[in-house]
Amino acid sequence: MLAMDDSEHIVADALRMRNVLDPLVIEDALMYSSAADVLAMREEVKAMKQAMAEGDIAAFLHGNWRFQALVAGISPNSMLRTVFLGLLEILERHAVTLRAPDDDPVPGLLEERFALYERMADAMENRDHEAAMEIMNIHNNTGIQPAASPKSEAAIAE
């Protein structure tokens, strides 16, 4: 299991900005992705599935960020790409590994998250704007959340 360390609001700020920029990133990917881009997404999904099968939560989560970076890298908007990738770097840098309790529901949560990435690759391939936006909203509202209080940034990671 991963969590975000408490780093002077940077995590909450990065999450908030990532969530706001996500629709632009997704729209650009829908418009500009190639078959090679979709194949790269599917390869990352395959790696995430392998990590999940091995119980390697950290590898799964790093795959999650690589998938998001692949999608962001498609955008022809260099400013959007740069800012979004910088936000992902902040989130990944502030991730810390926690030991999951024995009765932890992490496997089920990973399967749910995995299904979102698998569905997103499908939506990209099919240029399905409605599905992509729905998946993005589920992703952004069920994973790491910006802290409700400026004094409390620690949140369970995706």
DSSP file (Angstrom, degrees, kcal/mol; ACC not computed):
  #  RESIDUE AA STRUCTURE BP1 BP2  ACC     N-H-->O    O-->H-N    N-H-->O    O-->H-N    TCO  KAPPA ALPHA  PHI   PSI    X-CA   Y-CA   Z-CA
    1    1 A M              0   0    0      0, 0.0    97,-3.9     0, 0.0     2,-0.3   0.000 360.0 360.0 360.0 143.7    0.0    0.0    0.0
    2    2 A L  E     -A   97   0A   0     95,-0.2   155,-2.6   155,-0.2     2,-0.3  -0.870 360.0-179.6-117.1 153.4    1.2    3.5   -0.7
    3    3 A A  E     -AB  96 156A   0     93,-2.3    93,-3.0    -2,-0.3     2,-0.4  -0.890  31.2-107.2-137.7 170.2    0.4    6.8    0.9
    4    4 A M  E     -A   95   0A   0    151,-1.2   151,-0.2    -2,-0.3    91,-0.2  -0.856  32.6-125.5-102.1 136.8    1.5   10.3    0.3
    5    5 A D        -     0   0    0     89,-2.5     2,-1.1    -2,-0.4     6,-0.2  -0.281  31.1 -99.5 -74.4 168.8    3.9   11.9    2.8
    6    6 A D        +     0   0    0      1,-0.1     2,-0.4     5,-0.1    -1,-0.1  -0.762  52.6 163.9 -93.9  97.7    3.0   15.3    4.4
    7    7 A S    >   -     0   0    0     -2,-1.1     3,-2.3    87,-0.0     4,-0.2  -0.590  66.0 -74.6-122.9  69.3    4.9   17.8    2.4
    8    8 A E  T 3  S-     0   0    0     -2,-0.4    -2,-0.1     1,-0.3   143,-0.1   0.845  92.1 -57.5  47.7  47.7    3.6   21.3    3.0
    9    9 A H  T 3> S+     0   0    0      1,-0.1     4,-2.5   141,-0.1    -1,-0.3   0.417 105.1 123.1  71.9   0.1    0.4   20.9    0.9
   10   10 A I  H <> S+     0   0    0     -3,-2.3     4,-2.6     1,-0.2     5,-0.2   0.879  73.1  50.0 -62.4 -37.1    2.3   20.0   -2.2
   11   11 A V  H  > S+     0   0    0      2,-0.2     4,-2.8    -6,-0.2     5,-0.2   0.956 112.5  45.1 -67.2 -50.1    0.5   16.6   -2.6
   12   12 A A  H  > S+     0   0    0      1,-0.2     4,-2.3     2,-0.2    -2,-0.2   0.901 115.5  48.8 -60.3 -40.6   -3.0   18.1   -2.2
   13   13 A D  H  X S+     0   0    0     -4,-2.5     4,-2.3     2,-0.2    -1,-0.2   0.920 111.9  48.0 -65.3 -43.8   -2.1   20.9   -4.6
   14   14 A A  H  X S+     0   0    0     -4,-2.6     4,-2.8    -5,-0.2    -2,-0.2   0.905 112.9  48.6 -64.8 -41.8   -0.7   18.6   -7.2
   15   15 A L  H  X S+     0   0    0     -4,-2.8     4,-2.7     2,-0.2     5,-0.2   0.925 110.8  50.5 -63.4 -44.5   -3.7   16.3   -7.0
   16   16 A R  H  X S+     0   0    0     -4,-2.3     4,-1.6    -5,-0.2    -2,-0.2   0.924 114.3  43.8 -60.4 -45.0   -6.1   19.2   -7.3
   17   17 A M  H  X S+     0   0    0     -4,-2.3     4,-2.3     2,-0.2     5,-0.2   0.910 112.5  52.1 -68.1 -42.2   -4.3   20.5  -10.4
   18   18 A R  H  X S+     0   0    0     -4,-2.8     4,-1.7     1,-0.2    -2,-0.2   0.930 109.4  50.1 -59.2 -44.8   -4.0   17.1  -11.9
   19   19 A N  H  < S+     0   0    0     -4,-2.7    -1,-0.2     1,-0.2    -2,-0.2   0.858 111.6  48.1 -63.3 -35.5   -7.7   16.5  -11.5
   20   20 A V  H  < S+     0   0    0     -4,-1.6     4,-0.3    -5,-0.2    -1,-0.2   0.865 115.5  43.9 -72.8 -36.0   -8.5   19.8  -13.1
   21   21 A L  H >X S+     0   0    0     -4,-2.3     4,-2.1     1,-0.2     3,-0.6   0.680  90.9  88.2 -82.2 -18.0   -6.2   19.2  -16.1
   22   22 A D  H 3X S+     0   0    0     -4,-1.7     4,-2.9     1,-0.2     5,-0.3   0.867  82.5  54.8 -51.8 -45.7   -7.2   15.6  -16.6
   23   23 A P  H 3> S+     0   0    0      0, 0.0     4,-2.6     0, 0.0    -1,-0.2   0.899 109.7  47.8 -59.2 -38.1  -10.1   16.5  -19.0
   24   24 A L  H <> S+     0   0    0     -3,-0.6     4,-2.4    -4,-0.3    -2,-0.2   0.916 113.0  48.2 -65.7 -42.4   -7.8   18.4  -21.3
   25   25 A V  H  X S+     0   0    0     -4,-2.1     4,-2.2     2,-0.2    -1,-0.2   0.924 113.9  46.6 -62.9 -45.3   -5.2   15.6  -21.3
   26   26 A I  H  X S+     0   0    0     -4,-2.9     4,-2.6     2,-0.2    -2,-0.2   0.924 111.8  50.6 -65.0 -45.2   -7.9   13.0  -22.0
   27   27 A E  H  X S+     0   0    0     -4,-2.6     4,-2.0    -5,-0.3    -1,-0.2   0.918 111.4  48.1 -60.5 -43.4   -9.5   15.1  -24.8
   28   28 A D  H  X S+     0   0    0     -4,-2.4     4,-2.8     1,-0.2     5,-0.2   0.913 111.4  50.5 -62.9 -41.6   -6.1   15.6  -26.5
   29   29 A A  H  X S+     0   0    0     -4,-2.2     4,-2.0     1,-0.2    -2,-0.2   0.900 109.2  51.4 -64.4 -39.5   -5.3   11.9  -26.2
   30   30 A L  H  < S+     0   0    0     -4,-2.6    -1,-0.2     1,-0.2    -2,-0.2   0.888 117.0  40.1 -62.8 -38.0   -8.7   11.0  -27.8
   31   31 A M  H  < S+     0   0    0     -4,-2.0    -2,-0.2    -5,-0.2    -1,-0.2   0.851 128.3  26.6 -78.7 -35.2   -8.0   13.4  -30.7
   32   32 A Y  H  < S+     0   0    0     -4,-2.8    -3,-0.2    -5,-0.2    -2,-0.2   0.475  83.6 119.9-115.2  -3.0   -4.3   12.7  -31.3
   33   33 A S     <  -     0   0    0     -4,-2.0     2,-0.2    -5,-0.2    38,-0.0  -0.349  45.5-152.6 -69.5 146.2   -3.5    9.2  -30.1
   34   34 A S     >  -     0   0    0      1,-0.1     4,-2.2    -2,-0.0     5,-0.2  -0.561  33.9 -99.1-105.6 173.3   -2.1    6.7  -32.7
   35   35 A A  H  > S+     0   0    0      1,-0.2     4,-2.4     2,-0.2     5,-0.1   0.874 126.8  54.8 -59.9 -36.5   -2.4    3.0  -32.8
   36   36 A A  H  > S+     0   0    0      2,-0.2     4,-2.2     1,-0.2    -1,-0.2   0.873 105.7  51.7 -65.4 -37.1    1.2    2.9  -31.4
   37   37 A D  H  > S+     0   0    0      2,-0.2     4,-2.2     1,-0.2    -2,-0.2   0.928 110.8  47.1 -64.4 -44.7    0.0    5.1  -28.4
   38   38 A V  H  X S+     0   0    0     -4,-2.2     4,-2.6     1,-0.2    -2,-0.2   0.901 110.5  52.8 -64.3 -40.1   -2.8    2.7  -27.7
   39   39 A L  H  X S+     0   0    0     -4,-2.4     4,-2.3     2,-0.2    -1,-0.2   0.912 108.1  50.8 -60.7 -42.4   -0.5   -0.3  -27.9
   40   40 A A  H  X S+     0   0    0     -4,-2.2     4,-2.0     2,-0.2    -2,-0.2   0.896 110.0  50.4 -62.3 -39.7    1.9    1.4  -25.4
   41   41 A M  H  X S+     0   0    0     -4,-2.2     4,-2.4     1,-0.2    -2,-0.2   0.928 110.3  49.4 -62.4 -44.2   -1.1    2.0  -23.1
   42   42 A R  H  X S+     0   0    0     -4,-2.6     4,-2.3     1,-0.2    -2,-0.2   0.867 108.5  53.0 -65.3 -35.8   -2.1   -1.7  -23.4
   43   43 A E  H  X S+     0   0    0     -4,-2.3     4,-2.1     2,-0.2    -1,-0.2   0.893 109.6  48.7 -64.9 -39.1    1.5   -2.8  -22.7
   44   44 A E  H  X S+     0   0    0     -4,-2.0     4,-2.3     2,-0.2    -2,-0.2   0.897 110.0  51.5 -67.8 -39.0    1.4   -0.7  -19.5
   45   45 A V  H  X S+     0   0    0     -4,-2.4     4,-2.3     2,-0.2    -2,-0.2   0.904 109.0  51.6 -61.6 -40.9   -1.9   -2.2  -18.5
   46   46 A K  H  X S+     0   0    0     -4,-2.3     4,-2.1     1,-0.2    -2,-0.2   0.910 109.7  49.0 -62.8 -41.8   -0.3   -5.7  -19.1
   47   47 A A  H  X S+     0   0    0     -4,-2.1     4,-2.4     1,-0.2    -1,-0.2   0.879 110.3  51.4 -65.1 -37.5    2.6   -4.7  -16.8
   48   48 A M  H  X S+     0   0    0     -4,-2.3     4,-2.4     2,-0.2    -2,-0.2   0.887 108.5  51.6 -65.9 -38.5    0.1   -3.5  -14.2
   49   49 A K  H  X S+     0   0    0     -4,-2.3     4,-2.4     2,-0.2    -2,-0.2   0.906 110.1  49.0 -64.2 -41.1   -1.7   -6.8  -14.4
   50   50 A Q  H  X S+     0   0    0     -4,-2.1     4,-1.9     2,-0.2    -2,-0.2   0.925 111.1  49.4 -63.3 -45.3    1.6   -8.7  -13.9
   51   51 A A  H  <>S+     0   0    0     -4,-2.4     5,-2.7     1,-0.2     4,-0.4   0.900 111.3  50.1 -60.7 -41.1    2.4   -6.5  -10.9
   52   52 A M  H ><5S+     0   0    0     -4,-2.4     3,-1.1     1,-0.2    -1,-0.2   0.913 108.9  51.4 -63.8 -43.1   -1.0   -7.1   -9.4
   53   53 A A  H 3<5S+     0   0    0     -4,-2.4    -1,-0.2     1,-0.3    -2,-0.2   0.841 112.2  47.2 -62.9 -33.1   -0.6  -10.9   -9.9
   54   54 A E  T 3<5S-     0   0    0     -4,-1.9    -1,-0.3    -5,-0.1    -2,-0.2   0.479 113.0-119.5 -86.1  -3.3    2.7  -10.7   -8.1
   55   55 A G  T < 5 +     0   0    0     -3,-1.1     2,-1.3    -4,-0.4    -3,-0.2   0.735  63.1 148.2  71.1  21.7    1.3   -8.6   -5.3
   56   56 A D     >< +     0   0    0     -5,-2.7     4,-2.2    -6,-0.2    -1,-0.2  -0.686  17.8 173.8 -92.8  85.8    3.7   -5.8   -6.1
   57   57 A I  H  > S+     0   0    0     -2,-1.3     4,-2.6     1,-0.2     5,-0.2   0.883  75.6  54.0 -62.7 -41.6    1.7   -2.8   -5.1
   58   58 A A  H  > S+     0   0    0      1,-0.2     4,-2.4     2,-0.2    -1,-0.2   0.927 109.9  47.4 -61.1 -44.5    4.5   -0.3   -5.7
   59   59 A A  H  > S+     0   0    0      1,-0.2     4,-2.0     2,-0.2    -1,-0.2   0.888 111.0  52.8 -64.0 -38.5    5.1   -1.6   -9.2
   60   60 A F  H  X S+     0   0    0     -4,-2.2     4,-1.9     2,-0.2    -2,-0.2   0.939 111.3  45.6 -60.6 -47.2    1.3   -1.4   -9.9
   61   61 A L  H  X S+     0   0    0     -4,-2.6     4,-1.9     1,-0.2    -2,-0.2   0.860 110.3  52.5 -68.7 -35.3    1.2    2.2   -8.7
   62   62 A H  H  X S+     0   0    0     -4,-2.4     4,-2.3     2,-0.2    -1,-0.2   0.878 108.8  52.1 -66.2 -35.0    4.2    3.2  -10.7
   63   63 A G  H  X S+     0   0    0     -4,-2.0     4,-2.7     2,-0.2    -2,-0.2   0.876 104.5  56.9 -64.2 -38.1    2.5    1.6  -13.7
   64   64 A N  H  X S+     0   0    0     -4,-1.9     4,-2.0     1,-0.2    -2,-0.2   0.925 110.2  43.5 -56.6 -47.6   -0.5    3.7  -12.9
   65   65 A W  H  X S+     0   0    0     -4,-1.9     4,-2.3     2,-0.2    -2,-0.2   0.873 111.9  53.0 -70.1 -36.5    1.6    6.9  -13.2
   66   66 A R  H  X S+     0   0    0     -4,-2.3     4,-2.5     2,-0.2    -2,-0.2   0.908 108.1  51.7 -64.0 -40.0    3.4    5.7  -16.3
   67   67 A F  H  X S+     0   0    0     -4,-2.7     4,-2.3     2,-0.2    -2,-0.2   0.947 110.9  47.4 -59.4 -48.4    0.0    5.1  -18.0
   68   68 A Q  H  X S+     0   0    0     -4,-2.0     4,-2.5     1,-0.2    -1,-0.2   0.879 111.2  51.7 -61.5 -37.4   -1.1    8.6  -17.1
   69   69 A A  H  X S+     0   0    0     -4,-2.3     4,-2.5     2,-0.2    -1,-0.2   0.889 107.5  52.8 -66.7 -38.7    2.3    9.9  -18.4
   70   70 A L  H  X S+     0   0    0     -4,-2.5     4,-0.6     2,-0.2    -2,-0.2   0.938 111.2  46.4 -60.0 -46.4    1.7    8.1  -21.7
   71   71 A V  H >< S+     0   0    0     -4,-2.3     3,-1.2     1,-0.2     4,-0.5   0.930 114.3  47.1 -63.1 -45.8   -1.7    9.6  -22.1
   72   72 A A  H >< S+     0   0    0     -4,-2.5     3,-1.1     1,-0.2    -1,-0.2   0.856 103.3  63.7 -64.5 -34.5   -0.4   13.1  -21.2
   73   73 A G  H 3< S+     0   0    0     -4,-2.5    -1,-0.2     1,-0.2    -2,-0.2   0.646  91.7  66.4 -66.2 -14.1    2.6   12.7  -23.6
   74   74 A I  T << S+     0   0    0     -3,-1.2    -1,-0.2    -4,-0.6    -2,-0.2   0.801  76.4 104.3 -75.7 -30.0    0.2   12.5  -26.5
   75   75 A S    <   -     0   0    0     -3,-1.1     6,-0.1    -4,-0.5   -50,-0.1  -0.238  63.0-150.5 -58.7 134.7   -1.0   16.1  -26.2
   76   76 A P  S    S+     0   0    0      0, 0.0     2,-1.0     0, 0.0    -1,-0.2   0.578  75.5  98.9 -77.7  -8.1    0.4   18.5  -28.8
   77   77 A N     >  -     0   0    0      1,-0.2     4,-2.7     2,-0.1     5,-0.2  -0.685  58.8-167.7 -82.8 102.0    0.1   21.2  -26.1
   78   78 A S  H  > S+     0   0    0     -2,-1.0     4,-2.4     1,-0.2    -1,-0.2   0.839  84.8  51.8 -63.9 -33.5    3.6   21.4  -24.7
   79   79 A M  H  > S+     0   0    0      2,-0.2     4,-2.6     1,-0.2     5,-0.3   0.935 111.2  47.1 -68.9 -44.2    2.6   23.5  -21.7
   80   80 A L  H  > S+     0   0    0      2,-0.2     4,-2.7     1,-0.2     5,-0.3   0.935 114.0  48.3 -60.4 -47.0   -0.2   21.1  -20.8
   81   81 A R  H  X S+     0   0    0     -4,-2.7     4,-2.8     1,-0.2     5,-0.3   0.940 113.0  47.4 -58.2 -48.9    2.2   18.1  -21.1
   82   82 A T  H  X S+     0   0    0     -4,-2.4     4,-2.0    -5,-0.2    -2,-0.2   0.925 115.5  43.4 -62.0 -47.2    4.9   19.8  -19.1
   83   83 A V  H  X S+     0   0    0     -4,-2.6     4,-2.1     2,-0.2    -1,-0.2   0.939 116.2  47.2 -65.8 -46.7    2.7   20.8  -16.3
   84   84 A F  H  X S+     0   0    0     -4,-2.7     4,-2.3    -5,-0.3    -2,-0.2   0.927 113.4  47.3 -63.1 -45.8    0.8   17.5  -16.1
   85   85 A L  H  X S+     0   0    0     -4,-2.8     4,-2.1    -5,-0.3    -1,-0.2   0.868 110.3  53.8 -64.7 -35.2    4.0   15.4  -16.2
   86   86 A G  H  X S+     0   0    0     -4,-2.0     4,-1.9    -5,-0.3    -1,-0.2   0.884 107.8  50.5 -64.0 -38.5    5.5   17.7  -13.5
   87   87 A L  H  X S+     0   0    0     -4,-2.1     4,-2.3     2,-0.2    -2,-0.2   0.911 109.5  50.2 -65.8 -42.5    2.4   17.0  -11.3
   88   88 A L  H  X S+     0   0    0     -4,-2.3     4,-2.7     1,-0.2     5,-0.2   0.898 108.5  53.4 -61.6 -39.2    2.7   13.3  -11.8
   89   89 A E  H  X S+     0   0    0     -4,-2.1     4,-2.5     1,-0.2    -1,-0.2   0.907 108.2  49.9 -62.6 -41.4    6.4   13.5  -10.9
   90   90 A I  H  X S+     0   0    0     -4,-1.9     4,-1.7     2,-0.2    -2,-0.2   0.937 111.9  48.0 -61.5 -46.6    5.5   15.3   -7.6
   91   91 A L  H  < S+     0   0    0     -4,-2.3     4,-0.3     1,-0.2    -2,-0.2   0.921 114.2  45.6 -62.4 -43.9    2.9   12.6   -6.8
   92   92 A E  H >< S+     0   0    0     -4,-2.7     3,-1.1     1,-0.2    -1,-0.2   0.894 110.6  53.8 -67.3 -38.3    5.3    9.8   -7.5
   93   93 A R  H 3< S+     0   0    0     -4,-2.5    -1,-0.2     1,-0.2    -2,-0.2   0.818 110.3  47.3 -65.1 -30.7    8.1   11.5   -5.6
   94   94 A H  T 3< S+     0   0    0     -4,-1.7   -89,-2.5    -5,-0.2     2,-0.3   0.340  84.7 113.7 -97.0   7.1    6.0   11.8   -2.5
   95   95 A A  E <   -A    4   0A   0     -3,-1.1     2,-0.4    -4,-0.3   -91,-0.2  -0.615  46.1-170.0 -77.2 136.5    4.7    8.3   -2.4
   96   96 A V  E     -A    3   0A   0    -93,-3.0   -93,-2.3    -2,-0.3     2,-0.3  -0.975  22.3-116.4-127.5 143.8    5.8    6.2    0.5
   97   97 A T  E     -A    2   0A   0     -2,-0.4     2,-0.3   -95,-0.2   -95,-0.2  -0.608  29.6-172.6 -83.4 135.0    5.3    2.5    0.9
   98   98 A L        -     0   0    0    -97,-3.9     2,-0.5    -2,-0.3     0, 0.0  -0.911  29.0-111.7-120.0 151.4    3.2    1.2    3.8
   99   99 A R        -     0   0    0     -2,-0.3   -97,-0.0     1,-0.0    -2,-0.0  -0.726  33.6-131.0 -82.5 127.8    2.8   -2.4    4.9
  100  100 A A        -     0   0    0     -2,-0.5     4,-0.0     1,-0.1    -1,-0.0  -0.565  23.0-112.2 -77.9 140.5   -0.8   -3.5    4.2
  101  101 A P    >   -     0   0    0      0, 0.0     3,-1.9     0, 0.0    -1,-0.1  -0.316  29.5-109.0 -66.7 157.8   -2.6   -5.3    7.1
  102  102 A D  T 3  S+     0   0    0      1,-0.3    -2,-0.1     3,-0.1     0, 0.0   0.822 120.7  45.7 -59.4 -33.5   -3.4   -9.0    6.7
  103  103 A D  T 3  S+     0   0    0      2,-0.0    -1,-0.3     3,-0.0    -3,-0.0   0.069  86.4 143.5 -97.0  25.4   -7.1   -8.4    6.2
  104  104 A D    <   -     0   0    0     -3,-1.9    -4,-0.1     1,-0.1     0, 0.0  -0.394  50.4-144.5 -70.2 137.7   -6.4   -5.5    3.8
  105  105 A P    >>  +     0   0    0      0, 0.0     4,-1.9     0, 0.0     3,-0.5   0.218  65.1 118.2 -84.9  16.4   -8.8   -5.0    0.9
  106  106 A V  H 3>  +     0   0    0      1,-0.2     4,-3.2     2,-0.2     5,-0.3   0.875  66.3  58.0 -54.6 -44.8   -6.0   -3.9   -1.4
  107  107 A P  H 3> S+     0   0    0      0, 0.0     4,-2.2     0, 0.0    -1,-0.2   0.919 109.7  45.2 -54.6 -43.0   -6.3   -6.8   -4.0
  108  108 A G  H <> S+     0   0    0     -3,-0.5     4,-2.0     2,-0.2    -2,-0.2   0.897 113.5  49.8 -64.8 -40.3   -9.9   -5.8   -4.6
  109  109 A L  H  X S+     0   0    0     -4,-1.9     4,-2.5     2,-0.2    -1,-0.2   0.904 109.9  50.8 -65.3 -40.7   -9.0   -2.2   -4.9
  110  110 A L  H  X S+     0   0    0     -4,-3.2     4,-3.2     1,-0.2    -2,-0.2   0.904 108.6  52.2 -63.5 -40.0   -6.2   -2.9   -7.3
  111  111 A E  H  X S+     0   0    0     -4,-2.2     4,-2.3    -5,-0.3    -1,-0.2   0.901 110.1  48.7 -62.7 -40.1   -8.5   -4.9   -9.5
  112  112 A E  H  X S+     0   0    0     -4,-2.0     4,-1.4     2,-0.2    -2,-0.2   0.926 114.3  45.1 -63.7 -44.9  -11.0   -2.0   -9.6
  113  113 A R  H  X S+     0   0    0     -4,-2.5     4,-1.8     1,-0.2    -2,-0.2   0.917 111.6  53.2 -65.6 -42.3   -8.2    0.4  -10.5
  114  114 A F  H  X S+     0   0    0     -4,-3.2     4,-2.5     1,-0.2     5,-0.2   0.918 105.1  54.7 -57.1 -45.1   -6.8   -2.0  -13.1
  115  115 A A  H  X S+     0   0    0     -4,-2.3     4,-2.6     1,-0.2    -1,-0.2   0.861 105.0  54.4 -59.6 -36.3  -10.2   -2.3  -14.7
  116  116 A L  H  X S+     0   0    0     -4,-1.4     4,-2.4     2,-0.2    -1,-0.2   0.925 110.0  45.4 -63.4 -44.1  -10.3    1.5  -15.1
  117  117 A Y  H  X S+     0   0    0     -4,-1.8     4,-2.1     2,-0.2    -2,-0.2   0.888 113.0  50.3 -68.0 -37.6   -7.0    1.5  -16.9
  118  118 A E  H  X S+     0   0    0     -4,-2.5     4,-1.7     1,-0.2    -2,-0.2   0.922 113.0  46.4 -64.2 -43.7   -8.0   -1.4  -19.1
  119  119 A R  H  X S+     0   0    0     -4,-2.6     4,-2.8    -5,-0.2    -2,-0.2   0.861 109.1  55.3 -66.2 -35.9  -11.3    0.4  -19.9
  120  120 A M  H  X S+     0   0    0     -4,-2.4     4,-2.6     2,-0.2    -2,-0.2   0.912 105.9  51.0 -65.6 -40.8   -9.4    3.7  -20.6
  121  121 A A  H  X S+     0   0    0     -4,-2.1     4,-2.3     2,-0.2    -1,-0.2   0.909 111.6  48.9 -61.0 -40.5   -7.2    2.0  -23.2
  122  122 A D  H  X S+     0   0    0     -4,-1.7     4,-2.4     2,-0.2    -2,-0.2   0.934 110.5  50.1 -62.4 -46.2  -10.4    0.6  -24.8
  123  123 A A  H  X>S+     0   0    0     -4,-2.8     5,-2.5     1,-0.2     4,-0.6   0.888 110.8  49.9 -61.5 -39.4  -12.0    4.1  -24.8
  124  124 A M  H ><5S+     0   0    0     -4,-2.6     3,-0.8     3,-0.2    -1,-0.2   0.932 111.3  48.2 -64.4 -45.0   -8.8    5.6  -26.4
  125  125 A E  H 3<5S+     0   0    0     -4,-2.3    -2,-0.2     1,-0.2    -1,-0.2   0.888 117.7  41.3 -62.5 -38.5   -8.8    2.9  -29.1
  126  126 A N  H 3<5S-     0   0    0     -4,-2.4    -1,-0.2    -5,-0.2    -2,-0.2   0.447 105.3-126.9 -88.8  -1.0  -12.5    3.5  -29.8
  127  127 A R  T <<5 +     0   0    0     -3,-0.8     2,-1.2    -4,-0.6    -3,-0.2   0.894  48.1 167.6  54.0  41.7  -12.2    7.3  -29.5
  128  128 A D     >< +     0   0    0     -5,-2.5     4,-2.5     1,-0.2    -1,-0.2  -0.719  15.3 179.6 -93.5  91.9  -15.1    7.0  -27.0
  129  129 A H  H  > S+     0   0    0     -2,-1.2     4,-2.5     1,-0.2     5,-0.2   0.905  78.9  51.2 -60.1 -46.2  -15.2   10.5  -25.4
  130  130 A E  H  > S+     0   0    0      1,-0.2     4,-2.1     2,-0.2    -1,-0.2   0.929 113.2  44.4 -60.2 -47.2  -18.2    9.7  -23.1
  131  131 A A  H  > S+     0   0    0      1,-0.2     4,-2.8     2,-0.2     5,-0.2   0.918 112.6  52.2 -64.3 -43.1  -16.6    6.5  -21.8
  132  132 A A  H  X S+     0   0    0     -4,-2.5     4,-2.5     1,-0.2    -2,-0.2   0.910 111.5  46.2 -61.0 -42.8  -13.2    8.2  -21.3
  133  133 A M  H  X S+     0   0    0     -4,-2.5     4,-2.4     2,-0.2    -1,-0.2   0.883 112.4  50.7 -68.6 -37.9  -14.6   11.1  -19.3
  134  134 A E  H  X S+     0   0    0     -4,-2.1     4,-2.3    -5,-0.2    -2,-0.2   0.938 112.4  46.6 -62.9 -46.4  -16.7    8.7  -17.2
  135  135 A I  H  X S+     0   0    0     -4,-2.8     4,-3.0     1,-0.2    -2,-0.2   0.917 111.4  52.0 -62.3 -44.2  -13.6    6.6  -16.4
  136  136 A M  H  X S+     0   0    0     -4,-2.5     4,-2.8    -5,-0.2    -1,-0.2   0.911 109.7  49.4 -58.7 -43.9  -11.6    9.7  -15.7
  137  137 A N  H  X S+     0   0    0     -4,-2.4     4,-1.4     2,-0.2    -1,-0.2   0.910 112.3  46.8 -64.4 -42.1  -14.3   10.9  -13.2
  138  138 A I  H  X S+     0   0    0     -4,-2.3     4,-0.9     2,-0.2     3,-0.3   0.942 113.7  49.7 -62.4 -46.4  -14.4    7.6  -11.5
  139  139 A H  H >X S+     0   0    0     -4,-3.0     4,-1.1     1,-0.2     3,-0.7   0.925 113.3  44.9 -57.3 -48.1  -10.6    7.5  -11.3
  140  140 A N  H 3< S+     0   0    0     -4,-2.8    -1,-0.2     1,-0.2    -2,-0.2   0.715 116.5  45.7 -74.2 -20.0  -10.3   11.0   -9.9
  141  141 A N  H 3< S+     0   0    0     -4,-1.4    -1,-0.2    -3,-0.3    -2,-0.2   0.445 117.4  40.0-103.3  -0.2  -13.0   10.5   -7.3
  142  142 A T  H << S+     0   0    0     -4,-0.9    -2,-0.2    -3,-0.7    -3,-0.1   0.470 108.5  57.7-123.4  -5.9  -12.0    7.1   -6.0
  143  143 A G  S  < S-     0   0    0     -4,-1.1    13,-0.1     1,-0.3     2,-0.1   0.185 109.2 -15.2 -97.8-141.5   -8.2    7.3   -5.8
  144  144 A I  S    S-     0   0    0     11,-0.1    -1,-0.3    -5,-0.1    13,-0.1  -0.413  70.1-156.5 -60.8 134.7   -6.0    9.7   -4.0
  145  145 A Q        -     0   0    0     11,-0.2     3,-0.1    -3,-0.1    -4,-0.1  -0.927  22.5-105.0-117.3 142.5   -8.1   12.7   -2.9
  146  146 A P        -     0   0    0      0, 0.0  -134,-0.1     0, 0.0     7,-0.1  -0.389  55.1 -92.4 -58.6 142.4   -6.8   16.2   -2.1
  147  147 A A        -     0   0    0      1,-0.1     6,-0.1     6,-0.1     8,-0.1  -0.262  23.0-142.3 -61.3 141.6   -6.9   16.7    1.6
  148  148 A A  S    S+     0   0    0      4,-0.1    -1,-0.1     1,-0.1     5,-0.1   0.822  90.3  45.8 -71.8 -31.8  -10.1   18.2    3.1
  149  149 A S  B >  S-C  152   0B   0      3,-0.5     3,-1.9     1,-0.1    -1,-0.1  -0.926  80.6-133.6-115.7 136.3   -8.1   20.1    5.6
  150  150 A P  T 3  S+     0   0    0      0, 0.0     3,-0.1     0, 0.0  -141,-0.1   0.691 108.1  56.1 -60.3 -15.7   -4.9   22.1    4.8
  151  151 A K  T 3  S+     0   0    0      1,-0.2     2,-0.5  -143,-0.1  -143,-0.1   0.563 102.7  58.2 -91.9  -8.4   -3.3   20.5    7.8
  152  152 A S  B <   +C  149   0B   0     -3,-1.9    -3,-0.5     1,-0.1    -1,-0.2  -0.876  49.8 151.4-129.2 100.5   -3.9   16.9    6.7
  153  153 A E        +     0   0    0     -2,-0.5     2,-0.1    -3,-0.1    -1,-0.1   0.620  36.0 112.7-101.6 -15.7   -2.4   15.8    3.4
  154  154 A A        +     0   0    0   -151,-0.1     2,-0.3    -8,-0.1  -149,-0.1  -0.392  40.2 163.9 -65.2 130.1   -1.9   12.1    3.9
  155  155 A A        -     0   0    0   -151,-0.2  -151,-1.2    -2,-0.1     2,-0.2  -0.989  44.2 -98.7-144.0 149.4   -4.2   10.0    1.7
  156  156 A I  B     -B    3   0A   0     -2,-0.3  -153,-0.2  -153,-0.2   -11,-0.2  -0.498  47.3-124.8 -68.5 136.1   -4.3    6.4    0.7
  157  157 A A              0   0    0   -155,-2.6  -155,-0.2    -2,-0.2    -1,-0.1  -0.321 360.0 360.0 -83.6 165.4   -2.8    6.1   -2.8
  158  158 A E              0   0    0     -2,-0.1    -1,-0.1   -97,-0.1   -45,-0.1   0.460 360.0 360.0 -63.8 360.0   -4.4    4.6   -5.9
